[in-house]
Amino acid sequence: MALTISKNADCTQLIVTQTILNAAGTGSGTAIPTGATIEFTIFKNCCDCTGFPITILQDAGTKVPVDGTNYSIEDKIIKILPGVLGTGTTVFPDGVYKVVITQIESGGAPITTESNCFFMDCSTSCEVAKYVKNLLKTPADVEAHLLHFGLVNGSNCNCNCDELCSLYSKLYNILNNTETCLCNCT
């Protein structure tokens, strides 16, 4: 698998390991090929209408800049910061995050794309744990644990973003006793 996603311990970074930038060069401030553009887009909970894009366009031979608000790059590792969401939060909210990285040649045609999905779990585990005492008493208790299990074990499979988002939406609604749509595309 070319692109994998993880988080740091305090949920202040989505850590993306990828190969597109590494193929362009190595070392601090990895080089982008002459005239190419690299686009990162982060989608939360499969809301394709609310992607958070980051575009990097560099002149030949220069290095990828480090942006302390949205991301930092070191070799194959991209550390995406919560500033990319534009919400003022200092941590990533729990949910399913899809990261798409595309290298576009100078003529505008995409030449390489990598993507994957990851379940950001900072507080959901503790919310699900509250259901342990009633685990076999109600269907909702069992369902919460099964949904959480599916989210944790389905991350980084590079084939199931829509399914992960559906699982998270159901779990969110159970934990919050609501029927909220997590994707408000208008």
N, C-alpha and C positions, 0 to 999 in steps of 0.2 A: 504494500500500500504506500503510495507516494506521499500523501498528506495525512498527518495525524494531529489531533488536538487534545490538549490537556489543560489543566488549570494549576495555578500555584495554590499554596495552602490557605491563603486568606481571600481567595477569589477576586484579586485585583488584576489578574492577567489571564487572558486566553493565550496559551502557548501553542504555537503552530509550528510543526516541523514539516518542511516541504522541500521539493527539489528544484523548482523553477529558478529561484534566485541562486541556488548553489551551482546550477549549471552555467549561470552567467559569470561566475567568478567566485573566489573564496576570500576569506579574511574579513576583517572589520569593515563595515560599509560595503557590502557585496556590490559588484558592478552589474549594471544592466547592459545588455547588448546595445550596440550603436543604434540609435533611433527608436528603440523599443519602449513600450509603456508597460508597466505592471499595474494591474488593477486588483485590489482586494475588495471583496464585498462580504459583509457580515450580515446574516439574516437571523433574526430572533424568532423562535417558534414558527418557522416556515412562513412567515409573513413576507412573501416575495415583493409586496408593494412597499415595504418599509426597510429595504436594504440600506446598510450604512456603508457607503463606498469610500475607498481611499485610492487615489490614483497617484502613481509616481512616474514622472516623465523626466528622464535624465539625458544630458548630452553625452556623446561618446566618451568613454574612458573615465567618467566621473563615478563617484560612489553613491549608493543609495543613502539619502539623508536619514538622520534619526530624528523623529518627531516625538518629543517627550509627552505630548498630549494624547496622541492616538496609538502610537506603535514605536517599537524599536526593532532593529534587525541586526542579527549577528550570524553570519554564515547561513545555515539552513533554518535557524530559529527566528521566528517572528513573535514578538511579545505584544499582543494587542491589549490596549488599556481601555478602561471603561469610558474615557473621554470620547471615544469613537461613537458612542451611543447618543451623545449630545444631550444627556439628561442631567448632567451635573453630579451623578452618582460616582462614588469612589470605588465601588465594587460592582461586579457583574451580578445582576439579578438571576435567580434560578430560572432555568428554562433550557430549551434546545437551541443551540447556536450552529448555524451552517456557515462555513467559511469557504468562499470561492476565490481562487487566485488564477488570474489569466494573464499571460504574456501576449502582448499584441505587437506585431511587427510595425515598422514605420509606415507601411501602406494601409494600416487599419485592420488587417485580417488577424483574428486570434490564431496563434500558432500552438499554444499549450494551455491547457486548463487543468487545474487540480481542485478537488472539493471534498469535503467530508462534514459530518455532523457530530456534535458533542453535547451531552447532557451536563449542564453546569449545576452541580448539586452542592450548595453551601448550607442551606437550611432545610431543604425538603426531607433529608434523611431523618432529622429530628422530629419533623412533623409526622412522618410516616411511623416512626417509633412509638408515638402515642397510641397507635392502633394495636400494638402488640397485646395489651391486656385483654382485648376483646377479639383476638385474631380469628377465632372460629365461631363467634357469636352472631355476626351479621355479614351479609355479602359485601358490604362496603369496606369492612375491615380487611377481608381477604383480598378484595380487588385493589385496595391501596397498596398492599405489599406486593402483589403481582405486577402492578403497573410500575412501581418503583424498581423492582427487579429487572423488568424489561428495559427500562430506561438506562439503568446502570450498565447492564450487559450488552445493550445494543449500540452504545456509543462507538464511534470510529469504525463502523463496518462499511462505510462508503457506499451504501446501497439502500438505506432505509430512513432517510430524513423525514419523509411524510409520515411514516409509521411512528417514529419517535415523537414527532409533534402531536400526533393524535393521542398517544399514550400520555404525554405531559398535560395536554388539555384536559383529559379525563381525570388525571390525578389532581391537578390544580382545582378542578371543580369539586372533587370529593373533599379535599383538605379545607377548602374555603366555603363549603356548603353553598355553592352557587352554580349557575349555568352561564358562565361568562365566556364570550368568544375572545380568545387571546390575540386575534388578528383583526384589527380595526381598519381594514382597507376601505377607503371611500372613493 
